[in-house]
Amino acid sequence: MNMNGEDPVERPQEIRNIINGLERYNPEAAGVLEAYLTQQCEEKFCDCNANRALLKLYQLNPDRIKDEAITNILVKALTQFPSPQFDCALHLLSPAQTNPTSSSELSEAVGHLRTLNLQLEGAQYARFWATLDSDDIYADLTTDIAGFEDMIRLRIAQLISQSYREIQISVLENWLGLDDAEEVQKYVVEKCGWKVAEGGLVQIPKNAENEAKKTEIREDVNIDMFARVIKRSWEETA
């Protein structure tokens, strides 16, 4: 899964021509970008650059706005955490679409997705899964995104592998949003290639991110530097 979302290999030449040329200002390009967004949702990749181009067209052509496309763009951006992708998309919406006090269905949906994004960005993974299960609106908002929960779960596992060498299954159960220890064990072994030791301790292979490194701090200080410090302190007390 591409976790960058800016320049996916799946992007066809037609979309490249739109986002890199004057076609990005053509109102008719909205339909092509919407179809491409549907493809992203079905095929589990993300092109945040193209999706922002669609949001900009909506800014210029309010009559073409489709609420479902906006929420799908935001949900796709959610899967790229931790990154600024969600906020970049959010900033292309109008105040009316993002105002939490508004009574519109779109502003309510945006508010719910913003809550999920804040939890993911803050590494509040257990709270994220609890929130996701707390209201049917979340199921409605993510229904078009094939494999949404799997993509989020995989990304959480990737981030865990960058920070830990060992972690308890009970912790992973909450962070990965899985039902029990057996399901966690199956997931980490089959999907992540991790090992589970006695006592429910999950062992994560060493990698460039989770390996402890010795840091050497060296400062070159010569006698002239000491002399200037001593002279300055002497002058201040004189």
TITI-153862 format. One record per residue (C-alpha): residue number from 1; residue in one letter; x, y, z. Coordinates in pm, 1 decimal. Layout:
N
<palo><n>NUM</n><res>A</res><c1>X</c1><c2>Y</c2><c3>Z</c3></palo>
...
***
This chain:
238
<palo><n>1</n><res>M</res><c1>0.0</c1><c2>0.0</c2><c3>0.0</c3></palo>
<palo><n>2</n><res>N</res><c1>133.0</c1><c2>341.9</c2><c3>-97.4</c3></palo>
<palo><n>3</n><res>M</res><c1>141.7</c1><c2>552.3</c2><c3>217.7</c3></palo>
<palo><n>4</n><res>N</res><c1>261.4</c1><c2>867.1</c2><c3>45.7</c3></palo>
<palo><n>5</n><res>G</res><c1>-49.8</c1><c2>945.0</c2><c3>-154.4</c3></palo>
<palo><n>6</n><res>E</res><c1>109.7</c1><c2>1225.6</c2><c3>-355.0</c3></palo>
<palo><n>7</n><res>D</res><c1>233.1</c1><c2>1043.5</c2><c3>-664.7</c3></palo>
<palo><n>8</n><res>P</res><c1>96.5</c1><c2>687.1</c2><c3>-674.6</c3></palo>
<palo><n>9</n><res>V</res><c1>216.7</c1><c2>450.9</c2><c3>-945.1</c3></palo>
<palo><n>10</n><res>E</res><c1>-146.4</c1><c2>372.5</c2><c3>-1026.5</c3></palo>
<palo><n>11</n><res>R</res><c1>-208.4</c1><c2>726.3</c2><c3>-1160.4</c3></palo>
<palo><n>12</n><res>P</res><c1>-297.6</c1><c2>706.0</c2><c3>-1534.1</c3></palo>
<palo><n>13</n><res>Q</res><c1>-159.7</c1><c2>948.4</c2><c3>-1791.2</c3></palo>
<palo><n>14</n><res>E</res><c1>-501.6</c1><c2>1111.5</c2><c3>-1837.2</c3></palo>
<palo><n>15</n><res>I</res><c1>-501.7</c1><c2>1218.3</c2><c3>-1473.0</c3></palo>
<palo><n>16</n><res>R</res><c1>-140.7</c1><c2>1338.0</c2><c3>-1497.7</c3></palo>
<palo><n>17</n><res>N</res><c1>-239.4</c1><c2>1560.0</c2><c3>-1787.3</c3></palo>
<palo><n>18</n><res>I</res><c1>-524.1</c1><c2>1710.8</c2><c3>-1585.5</c3></palo>
<palo><n>19</n><res>I</res><c1>-336.3</c1><c2>1788.5</c2><c3>-1264.3</c3></palo>
<palo><n>20</n><res>N</res><c1>-20.4</c1><c2>1910.6</c2><c3>-1439.9</c3></palo>
<palo><n>21</n><res>G</res><c1>-183.5</c1><c2>2127.4</c2><c3>-1705.7</c3></palo>
<palo><n>22</n><res>L</res><c1>-456.2</c1><c2>2379.4</c2><c3>-1775.4</c3></palo>
<palo><n>23</n><res>E</res><c1>-719.6</c1><c2>2103.8</c2><c3>-1772.1</c3></palo>
<palo><n>24</n><res>R</res><c1>-718.3</c1><c2>2127.0</c2><c3>-1392.7</c3></palo>
<palo><n>25</n><res>Y</res><c1>-927.6</c1><c2>2446.0</c2><c3>-1438.8</c3></palo>
<palo><n>26</n><res>N</res><c1>-1173.3</c1><c2>2288.0</c2><c3>-1683.1</c3></palo>
<palo><n>27</n><res>P</res><c1>-1507.4</c1><c2>2220.2</c2><c3>-1509.5</c3></palo>
<palo><n>28</n><res>E</res><c1>-1554.5</c1><c2>1913.4</c2><c3>-1730.3</c3></palo>
<palo><n>29</n><res>A</res><c1>-1247.7</c1><c2>1756.7</c2><c3>-1566.4</c3></palo>
<palo><n>30</n><res>A</res><c1>-1449.9</c1><c2>1712.7</c2><c3>-1244.9</c3></palo>
<palo><n>31</n><res>G</res><c1>-1628.4</c1><c2>1409.1</c2><c3>-1386.9</c3></palo>
<palo><n>32</n><res>V</res><c1>-1299.5</c1><c2>1242.7</c2><c3>-1482.6</c3></palo>
<palo><n>33</n><res>L</res><c1>-1150.8</c1><c2>1309.4</c2><c3>-1137.8</c3></palo>
<palo><n>34</n><res>E</res><c1>-1465.2</c1><c2>1178.7</c2><c3>-968.6</c3></palo>
<palo><n>35</n><res>A</res><c1>-1442.5</c1><c2>855.2</c2><c3>-1166.1</c3></palo>
<palo><n>36</n><res>Y</res><c1>-1075.3</c1><c2>830.7</c2><c3>-1069.5</c3></palo>
<palo><n>37</n><res>L</res><c1>-1170.5</c1><c2>882.2</c2><c3>-703.4</c3></palo>
<palo><n>38</n><res>T</res><c1>-1412.9</c1><c2>590.1</c2><c3>-732.9</c3></palo>
<palo><n>39</n><res>Q</res><c1>-1128.4</c1><c2>381.0</c2><c3>-873.6</c3></palo>
<palo><n>40</n><res>Q</res><c1>-910.1</c1><c2>473.1</c2><c3>-574.5</c3></palo>
<palo><n>41</n><res>C</res><c1>-1184.3</c1><c2>370.4</c2><c3>-334.3</c3></palo>
<palo><n>42</n><res>E</res><c1>-1231.3</c1><c2>35.2</c2><c3>-505.6</c3></palo>
<palo><n>43</n><res>E</res><c1>-865.5</c1><c2>-51.4</c2><c3>-564.6</c3></palo>
<palo><n>44</n><res>K</res><c1>-722.1</c1><c2>55.0</c2><c3>-226.3</c3></palo>
<palo><n>45</n><res>F</res><c1>-477.5</c1><c2>322.8</c2><c3>-336.6</c3></palo>
<palo><n>46</n><res>C</res><c1>-479.7</c1><c2>696.2</c2><c3>-279.7</c3></palo>
<palo><n>47</n><res>D</res><c1>-394.3</c1><c2>996.4</c2><c3>-497.6</c3></palo>
<palo><n>48</n><res>C</res><c1>-422.6</c1><c2>1299.6</c2><c3>-271.1</c3></palo>
<palo><n>49</n><res>N</res><c1>-281.7</c1><c2>1530.1</c2><c3>-538.4</c3></palo>
<palo><n>50</n><res>A</res><c1>-559.2</c1><c2>1442.3</c2><c3>-784.0</c3></palo>
<palo><n>51</n><res>N</res><c1>-821.8</c1><c2>1458.2</c2><c3>-509.2</c3></palo>
<palo><n>52</n><res>R</res><c1>-713.1</c1><c2>1809.1</c2><c3>-412.9</c3></palo>
<palo><n>53</n><res>A</res><c1>-746.3</c1><c2>1907.8</c2><c3>-779.5</c3></palo>
<palo><n>54</n><res>L</res><c1>-1109.1</c1><c2>1789.0</c2><c3>-763.4</c3></palo>
<palo><n>55</n><res>L</res><c1>-1173.5</c1><c2>1990.9</c2><c3>-447.4</c3></palo>
<palo><n>56</n><res>K</res><c1>-1027.9</c1><c2>2300.6</c2><c3>-615.1</c3></palo>
<palo><n>57</n><res>L</res><c1>-1264.3</c1><c2>2249.9</c2><c3>-908.6</c3></palo>
<palo><n>58</n><res>Y</res><c1>-1549.8</c1><c2>2233.9</c2><c3>-657.8</c3></palo>
<palo><n>59</n><res>Q</res><c1>-1430.3</c1><c2>2567.9</c2><c3>-517.8</c3></palo>
<palo><n>60</n><res>L</res><c1>-1446.1</c1><c2>2723.3</c2><c3>-864.1</c3></palo>
<palo><n>61</n><res>N</res><c1>-1767.3</c1><c2>2547.7</c2><c3>-964.4</c3></palo>
<palo><n>62</n><res>P</res><c1>-1997.8</c1><c2>2513.8</c2><c3>-659.7</c3></palo>
<palo><n>63</n><res>D</res><c1>-2277.9</c1><c2>2381.4</c2><c3>-878.5</c3></palo>
<palo><n>64</n><res>R</res><c1>-2071.3</c1><c2>2065.5</c2><c3>-940.3</c3></palo>
<palo><n>65</n><res>I</res><c1>-2010.4</c1><c2>1980.8</c2><c3>-574.4</c3></palo>
<palo><n>66</n><res>K</res><c1>-2090.7</c1><c2>1625.1</c2><c3>-471.5</c3></palo>
<palo><n>67</n><res>D</res><c1>-2097.7</c1><c2>1571.1</c2><c3>-95.9</c3></palo>
<palo><n>68</n><res>E</res><c1>-2021.8</c1><c2>1200.8</c2><c3>-128.7</c3></palo>
<palo><n>69</n><res>A</res><c1>-1704.8</c1><c2>1274.6</c2><c3>-327.1</c3></palo>
<palo><n>70</n><res>I</res><c1>-1589.5</c1><c2>1519.6</c2><c3>-57.7</c3></palo>
<palo><n>71</n><res>T</res><c1>-1637.9</c1><c2>1271.0</c2><c3>225.1</c3></palo>
<palo><n>72</n><res>N</res><c1>-1468.7</c1><c2>994.2</c2><c3>24.5</c3></palo>
<palo><n>73</n><res>I</res><c1>-1168.8</c1><c2>1221.2</c2><c3>-34.2</c3></palo>
<palo><n>74</n><res>L</res><c1>-1145.3</c1><c2>1291.3</c2><c3>338.5</c3></palo>
<palo><n>75</n><res>V</res><c1>-1174.6</c1><c2>923.2</c2><c3>428.7</c3></palo>
<palo><n>76</n><res>K</res><c1>-901.3</c1><c2>834.0</c2><c3>179.1</c3></palo>
<palo><n>77</n><res>A</res><c1>-683.9</c1><c2>1108.2</c2><c3>330.4</c3></palo>
<palo><n>78</n><res>L</res><c1>-742.1</c1><c2>953.2</c2><c3>673.3</c3></palo>
<palo><n>79</n><res>T</res><c1>-562.3</c1><c2>638.4</c2><c3>560.6</c3></palo>
<palo><n>80</n><res>Q</res><c1>-242.1</c1><c2>836.9</c2><c3>500.5</c3></palo>
<palo><n>81</n><res>F</res><c1>-181.8</c1><c2>924.2</c2><c3>866.2</c3></palo>
<palo><n>82</n><res>P</res><c1>35.7</c1><c2>1054.9</c2><c3>1015.8</c3></palo>
<palo><n>83</n><res>S</res><c1>53.0</c1><c2>1318.7</c2><c3>744.3</c3></palo>
<palo><n>84</n><res>P</res><c1>-93.0</c1><c2>1659.4</c2><c3>655.1</c3></palo>
<palo><n>85</n><res>Q</res><c1>-310.5</c1><c2>1508.5</c2><c3>380.6</c3></palo>
<palo><n>86</n><res>F</res><c1>-639.0</c1><c2>1530.9</c2><c3>572.7</c3></palo>
<palo><n>87</n><res>D</res><c1>-582.1</c1><c2>1892.7</c2><c3>675.2</c3></palo>
<palo><n>88</n><res>C</res><c1>-475.1</c1><c2>1987.7</c2><c3>320.8</c3></palo>
<palo><n>89</n><res>A</res><c1>-804.1</c1><c2>1852.7</c2><c3>188.2</c3></palo>
<palo><n>90</n><res>L</res><c1>-999.9</c1><c2>2013.4</c2><c3>471.6</c3></palo>
<palo><n>91</n><res>H</res><c1>-857.3</c1><c2>2357.0</c2><c3>394.7</c3></palo>
<palo><n>92</n><res>L</res><c1>-1001.2</c1><c2>2338.9</c2><c3>42.3</c3></palo>
<palo><n>93</n><res>L</res><c1>-1356.2</c1><c2>2320.7</c2><c3>176.9</c3></palo>
<palo><n>94</n><res>S</res><c1>-1571.0</c1><c2>2626.6</c2><c3>241.1</c3></palo>
<palo><n>95</n><res>P</res><c1>-1642.6</c1><c2>2748.6</c2><c3>596.7</c3></palo>
<palo><n>96</n><res>A</res><c1>-2003.6</c1><c2>2636.6</c2><c3>556.2</c3></palo>
<palo><n>97</n><res>Q</res><c1>-1887.0</c1><c2>2283.1</c2><c3>482.8</c3></palo>
<palo><n>98</n><res>T</res><c1>-1658.8</c1><c2>2265.5</c2><c3>786.5</c3></palo>
<palo><n>99</n><res>N</res><c1>-1850.3</c1><c2>2475.1</c2><c3>1041.6</c3></palo>
<palo><n>100</n><res>P</res><c1>-1931.4</c1><c2>2244.4</c2><c3>1336.4</c3></palo>
<palo><n>101</n><res>T</res><c1>-2236.0</c1><c2>2454.7</c2><c3>1424.8</c3></palo>
<palo><n>102</n><res>S</res><c1>-2389.5</c1><c2>2408.8</c2><c3>1082.2</c3></palo>
<palo><n>103</n><res>S</res><c1>-2685.1</c1><c2>2174.0</c2><c3>1056.8</c3></palo>
<palo><n>104</n><res>S</res><c1>-2597.3</c1><c2>2039.9</c2><c3>711.5</c3></palo>
<palo><n>105</n><res>E</res><c1>-2527.5</c1><c2>1670.4</c2><c3>663.1</c3></palo>
<palo><n>106</n><res>L</res><c1>-2190.3</c1><c2>1745.4</c2><c3>504.2</c3></palo>
<palo><n>107</n><res>S</res><c1>-2064.6</c1><c2>1961.6</c2><c3>792.2</c3></palo>
<palo><n>108</n><res>E</res><c1>-2175.7</c1><c2>1691.9</c2><c3>1037.0</c3></palo>
<palo><n>109</n><res>A</res><c1>-1989.1</c1><c2>1428.4</c2><c3>836.6</c3></palo>
<palo><n>110</n><res>V</res><c1>-1677.5</c1><c2>1646.2</c2><c3>821.0</c3></palo>
<palo><n>111</n><res>G</res><c1>-1693.1</c1><c2>1690.2</c2><c3>1198.3</c3></palo>
<palo><n>112</n><res>H</res><c1>-1706.3</c1><c2>1314.7</c2><c3>1253.9</c3></palo>
<palo><n>113</n><res>L</res><c1>-1413.6</c1><c2>1252.5</c2><c3>1017.5</c3></palo>
<palo><n>114</n><res>R</res><c1>-1212.0</c1><c2>1529.4</c2><c3>1181.5</c3></palo>
<palo><n>115</n><res>T</res><c1>-1255.8</c1><c2>1350.0</c2><c3>1514.6</c3></palo>
<palo><n>116</n><res>L</res><c1>-1118.8</c1><c2>1027.0</c2><c3>1365.6</c3></palo>
<palo><n>117</n><res>N</res><c1>-825.5</c1><c2>1211.9</c2><c3>1212.2</c3></palo>
<palo><n>118</n><res>L</res><c1>-732.7</c1><c2>1380.0</c2><c3>1540.1</c3></palo>
<palo><n>119</n><res>Q</res><c1>-732.8</c1><c2>1043.1</c2><c3>1715.2</c3></palo>
<palo><n>120</n><res>L</res><c1>-514.9</c1><c2>878.2</c2><c3>1451.5</c3></palo>
<palo><n>121</n><res>E</res><c1>-272.3</c1><c2>1169.2</c2><c3>1439.4</c3></palo>
<palo><n>122</n><res>G</res><c1>-252.9</c1><c2>1162.5</c2><c3>1819.7</c3></palo>
<palo><n>123</n><res>A</res><c1>-185.7</c1><c2>785.6</c2><c3>1821.4</c3></palo>
<palo><n>124</n><res>Q</res><c1>-506.3</c1><c2>731.9</c2><c3>2021.6</c3></palo>
<palo><n>125</n><res>Y</res><c1>-568.2</c1><c2>404.3</c2><c3>1844.2</c3></palo>
<palo><n>126</n><res>A</res><c1>-792.9</c1><c2>235.7</c2><c3>2101.0</c3></palo>
<palo><n>127</n><res>R</res><c1>-1011.1</c1><c2>546.9</c2><c3>2113.5</c3></palo>
<palo><n>128</n><res>F</res><c1>-1022.8</c1><c2>554.2</c2><c3>1732.3</c3></palo>
<palo><n>129</n><res>W</res><c1>-1166.8</c1><c2>202.4</c2><c3>1710.9</c3></palo>
<palo><n>130</n><res>A</res><c1>-1413.5</c1><c2>276.7</c2><c3>1990.1</c3></palo>
<palo><n>131</n><res>T</res><c1>-1527.3</c1><c2>593.1</c2><c3>1811.8</c3></palo>
<palo><n>132</n><res>L</res><c1>-1556.7</c1><c2>409.4</c2><c3>1481.0</c3></palo>
<palo><n>133</n><res>D</res><c1>-1793.7</c1><c2>157.7</c2><c3>1644.1</c3></palo>
<palo><n>134</n><res>S</res><c1>-1989.3</c1><c2>417.0</c2><c3>1840.9</c3></palo>
<palo><n>135</n><res>D</res><c1>-2214.2</c1><c2>549.5</c2><c3>1565.2</c3></palo>
<palo><n>136</n><res>D</res><c1>-2357.3</c1><c2>410.3</c2><c3>1242.6</c3></palo>
<palo><n>137</n><res>I</res><c1>-2261.7</c1><c2>731.8</c2><c3>1065.9</c3></palo>
<palo><n>138</n><res>Y</res><c1>-1899.4</c1><c2>612.7</c2><c3>1056.8</c3></palo>
<palo><n>139</n><res>A</res><c1>-2001.1</c1><c2>295.4</c2><c3>876.1</c3></palo>
<palo><n>140</n><res>D</res><c1>-2197.5</c1><c2>506.4</c2><c3>627.8</c3></palo>
<palo><n>141</n><res>L</res><c1>-1902.9</c1><c2>740.6</c2><c3>570.7</c3></palo>
<palo><n>142</n><res>T</res><c1>-1651.6</c1><c2>462.2</c2><c3>509.1</c3></palo>
<palo><n>143</n><res>T</res><c1>-1871.1</c1><c2>217.1</c2><c3>318.5</c3></palo>
<palo><n>144</n><res>D</res><c1>-1737.3</c1><c2>324.5</c2><c3>-23.8</c3></palo>
<palo><n>145</n><res>I</res><c1>-1374.7</c1><c2>275.2</c2><c3>82.3</c3></palo>
<palo><n>146</n><res>A</res><c1>-1281.2</c1><c2>-88.0</c2><c3>18.7</c3></palo>
<palo><n>147</n><res>G</res><c1>-1064.6</c1><c2>-230.0</c2><c3>296.9</c3></palo>
<palo><n>148</n><res>F</res><c1>-1076.8</c1><c2>88.4</c2><c3>506.4</c3></palo>
<palo><n>149</n><res>E</res><c1>-1028.8</c1><c2>-84.7</c2><c3>841.8</c3></palo>
<palo><n>150</n><res>D</res><c1>-758.1</c1><c2>-312.3</c2><c3>701.9</c3></palo>
<palo><n>151</n><res>M</res><c1>-563.1</c1><c2>-12.6</c2><c3>568.4</c3></palo>
<palo><n>152</n><res>I</res><c1>-586.7</c1><c2>167.5</c2><c3>902.3</c3></palo>
<palo><n>153</n><res>R</res><c1>-487.4</c1><c2>-147.9</c2><c3>1092.4</c3></palo>
<palo><n>154</n><res>L</res><c1>-187.7</c1><c2>-208.4</c2><c3>866.7</c3></palo>
<palo><n>155</n><res>R</res><c1>-70.2</c1><c2>150.1</c2><c3>903.6</c3></palo>
<palo><n>156</n><res>I</res><c1>-95.7</c1><c2>127.6</c2><c3>1283.5</c3></palo>
<palo><n>157</n><res>A</res><c1>108.6</c1><c2>-193.3</c2><c3>1273.3</c3></palo>
<palo><n>158</n><res>Q</res><c1>372.1</c1><c2>-20.3</c2><c3>1058.7</c3></palo>
<palo><n>159</n><res>L</res><c1>399.1</c1><c2>265.6</c2><c3>1305.6</c3></palo>
<palo><n>160</n><res>I</res><c1>422.1</c1><c2>23.4</c2><c3>1598.5</c3></palo>
<palo><n>161</n><res>S</res><c1>706.6</c1><c2>-160.1</c2><c3>1424.9</c3></palo>
<palo><n>162</n><res>Q</res><c1>898.1</c1><c2>167.3</c2><c3>1405.2</c3></palo>
<palo><n>163</n><res>S</res><c1>876.1</c1><c2>228.9</c2><c3>1779.7</c3></palo>
<palo><n>164</n><res>Y</res><c1>873.6</c1><c2>-108.9</c2><c3>1957.7</c3></palo>
<palo><n>165</n><res>R</res><c1>1074.7</c1><c2>-428.6</c2><c3>1975.6</c3></palo>
<palo><n>166</n><res>E</res><c1>834.0</c1><c2>-598.1</c2><c3>2219.4</c3></palo>
<palo><n>167</n><res>I</res><c1>472.2</c1><c2>-532.6</c2><c3>2308.1</c3></palo>
<palo><n>168</n><res>Q</res><c1>197.5</c1><c2>-721.6</c2><c3>2487.5</c3></palo>
<palo><n>169</n><res>I</res><c1>-83.3</c1><c2>-884.2</c2><c3>2288.8</c3></palo>
<palo><n>170</n><res>S</res><c1>-337.8</c1><c2>-720.1</c2><c3>2520.3</c3></palo>
<palo><n>171</n><res>V</res><c1>-211.2</c1><c2>-376.2</c2><c3>2412.9</c3></palo>
<palo><n>172</n><res>L</res><c1>-217.6</c1><c2>-469.4</c2><c3>2045.4</c3></palo>
<palo><n>173</n><res>E</res><c1>-572.2</c1><c2>-600.5</c2><c3>2082.3</c3></palo>
<palo><n>174</n><res>N</res><c1>-689.0</c1><c2>-248.5</c2><c3>2166.4</c3></palo>
<palo><n>175</n><res>W</res><c1>-460.0</c1><c2>-66.1</c2><c3>1925.0</c3></palo>
<palo><n>176</n><res>L</res><c1>-542.7</c1><c2>-286.9</c2><c3>1626.2</c3></palo>
<palo><n>177</n><res>G</res><c1>-914.3</c1><c2>-303.2</c2><c3>1701.5</c3></palo>
<palo><n>178</n><res>L</res><c1>-925.0</c1><c2>-683.1</c2><c3>1704.7</c3></palo>
<palo><n>179</n><res>D</res><c1>-1161.4</c1><c2>-899.8</c2><c3>1907.3</c3></palo>
<palo><n>180</n><res>D</res><c1>-930.0</c1><c2>-1121.6</c2><c3>2113.1</c3></palo>
<palo><n>181</n><res>A</res><c1>-572.5</c1><c2>-1239.7</c2><c3>2170.3</c3></palo>
<palo><n>182</n><res>E</res><c1>-608.2</c1><c2>-1527.1</c2><c3>1926.1</c3></palo>
<palo><n>183</n><res>E</res><c1>-708.4</c1><c2>-1292.1</c2><c3>1647.5</c3></palo>
<palo><n>184</n><res>V</res><c1>-419.4</c1><c2>-1059.7</c2><c3>1731.7</c3></palo>
<palo><n>185</n><res>Q</res><c1>-170.9</c1><c2>-1346.3</c2><c3>1724.9</c3></palo>
<palo><n>186</n><res>K</res><c1>-295.2</c1><c2>-1461.4</c2><c3>1386.1</c3></palo>
<palo><n>187</n><res>Y</res><c1>-277.3</c1><c2>-1107.8</c2><c3>1247.4</c3></palo>
<palo><n>188</n><res>V</res><c1>73.3</c1><c2>-1020.5</c2><c3>1366.2</c3></palo>
<palo><n>189</n><res>V</res><c1>217.2</c1><c2>-1354.7</c2><c3>1255.7</c3></palo>
<palo><n>190</n><res>E</res><c1>49.3</c1><c2>-1376.4</c2><c3>914.4</c3></palo>
<palo><n>191</n><res>K</res><c1>27.4</c1><c2>-1008.3</c2><c3>818.0</c3></palo>
<palo><n>192</n><res>C</res><c1>327.8</c1><c2>-858.6</c2><c3>993.0</c3></palo>
<palo><n>193</n><res>G</res><c1>573.3</c1><c2>-1147.9</c2><c3>1022.4</c3></palo>
<palo><n>194</n><res>W</res><c1>616.5</c1><c2>-1090.6</c2><c3>1396.7</c3></palo>
<palo><n>195</n><res>K</res><c1>664.0</c1><c2>-1362.4</c2><c3>1659.0</c3></palo>
<palo><n>196</n><res>V</res><c1>465.0</c1><c2>-1428.2</c2><c3>1975.2</c3></palo>
<palo><n>197</n><res>A</res><c1>658.5</c1><c2>-1554.3</c2><c3>2276.9</c3></palo>
<palo><n>198</n><res>E</res><c1>530.9</c1><c2>-1708.2</c2><c3>2599.3</c3></palo>
<palo><n>199</n><res>G</res><c1>321.9</c1><c2>-1481.2</c2><c3>2816.2</c3></palo>
<palo><n>200</n><res>G</res><c1>164.5</c1><c2>-1306.4</c2><c3>2517.1</c3></palo>
<palo><n>201</n><res>L</res><c1>469.7</c1><c2>-1094.6</c2><c3>2438.5</c3></palo>
<palo><n>202</n><res>V</res><c1>488.3</c1><c2>-997.8</c2><c3>2072.5</c3></palo>
<palo><n>203</n><res>Q</res><c1>841.7</c1><c2>-967.0</c2><c3>1938.6</c3></palo>
<palo><n>204</n><res>I</res><c1>902.7</c1><c2>-729.7</c2><c3>1649.6</c3></palo>
<palo><n>205</n><res>P</res><c1>1208.3</c1><c2>-780.5</c2><c3>1426.5</c3></palo>
<palo><n>206</n><res>K</res><c1>1483.9</c1><c2>-523.7</c2><c3>1440.0</c3></palo>
<palo><n>207</n><res>N</res><c1>1466.0</c1><c2>-255.4</c2><c3>1174.4</c3></palo>
<palo><n>208</n><res>A</res><c1>1623.9</c1><c2>81.5</c2><c3>1101.0</c3></palo>
<palo><n>209</n><res>E</res><c1>1359.1</c1><c2>265.2</c2><c3>1303.0</c3></palo>
<palo><n>210</n><res>N</res><c1>1324.1</c1><c2>55.8</c2><c3>1621.5</c3></palo>
<palo><n>211</n><res>E</res><c1>1691.2</c1><c2>-30.0</c2><c3>1671.0</c3></palo>
<palo><n>212</n><res>A</res><c1>1859.8</c1><c2>148.6</c2><c3>1958.6</c3></palo>
<palo><n>213</n><res>K</res><c1>2150.9</c1><c2>353.9</c2><c3>1829.5</c3></palo>
<palo><n>214</n><res>K</res><c1>2442.9</c1><c2>493.7</c2><c3>2021.8</c3></palo>
<palo><n>215</n><res>T</res><c1>2466.7</c1><c2>867.3</c2><c3>1977.6</c3></palo>
<palo><n>216</n><res>E</res><c1>2795.6</c1><c2>1044.3</c2><c3>2012.4</c3></palo>
<palo><n>217</n><res>I</res><c1>2790.6</c1><c2>1415.7</c2><c3>2082.9</c3></palo>
<palo><n>218</n><res>R</res><c1>3117.1</c1><c2>1590.3</c2><c3>2016.5</c3></palo>
<palo><n>219</n><res>E</res><c1>3182.3</c1><c2>1956.0</c2><c3>2070.5</c3></palo>
<palo><n>220</n><res>D</res><c1>3508.3</c1><c2>2115.6</c2><c3>1967.3</c3></palo>
<palo><n>221</n><res>V</res><c1>3595.7</c1><c2>2383.8</c2><c3>2219.1</c3></palo>
<palo><n>222</n><res>N</res><c1>3931.8</c1><c2>2560.6</c2><c3>2210.1</c3></palo>
<palo><n>223</n><res>I</res><c1>4110.7</c1><c2>2777.2</c2><c3>2462.4</c3></palo>
<palo><n>224</n><res>D</res><c1>4010.6</c1><c2>3099.7</c2><c3>2285.1</c3></palo>
<palo><n>225</n><res>M</res><c1>3644.1</c1><c2>3024.9</c2><c3>2344.1</c3></palo>
<palo><n>226</n><res>F</res><c1>3706.2</c1><c2>2975.0</c2><c3>2716.4</c3></palo>
<palo><n>227</n><res>A</res><c1>3903.9</c1><c2>3296.7</c2><c3>2728.1</c3></palo>
<palo><n>228</n><res>R</res><c1>3621.0</c1><c2>3498.2</c2><c3>2575.5</c3></palo>
<palo><n>229</n><res>V</res><c1>3366.4</c1><c2>3350.6</c2><c3>2819.4</c3></palo>
<palo><n>230</n><res>I</res><c1>3587.4</c1><c2>3423.6</c2><c3>3120.0</c3></palo>
<palo><n>231</n><res>K</res><c1>3660.0</c1><c2>3777.1</c2><c3>2997.2</c3></palo>
<palo><n>232</n><res>R</res><c1>3288.3</c1><c2>3847.5</c2><c3>2941.8</c3></palo>
<palo><n>233</n><res>S</res><c1>3193.0</c1><c2>3722.7</c2><c3>3287.8</c3></palo>
<palo><n>234</n><res>W</res><c1>3469.8</c1><c2>3930.0</c2><c3>3444.5</c3></palo>
<palo><n>235</n><res>E</res><c1>3353.6</c1><c2>4245.4</c2><c3>3265.8</c3></palo>
<palo><n>236</n><res>E</res><c1>2991.6</c1><c2>4189.9</c2><c3>3375.1</c3></palo>
<palo><n>237</n><res>T</res><c1>3087.4</c1><c2>4162.7</c2><c3>3742.5</c3></palo>
<palo><n>238</n><res>A</res><c1>3337.6</c1><c2>4446.5</c2><c3>3737.0</c3></palo>
***
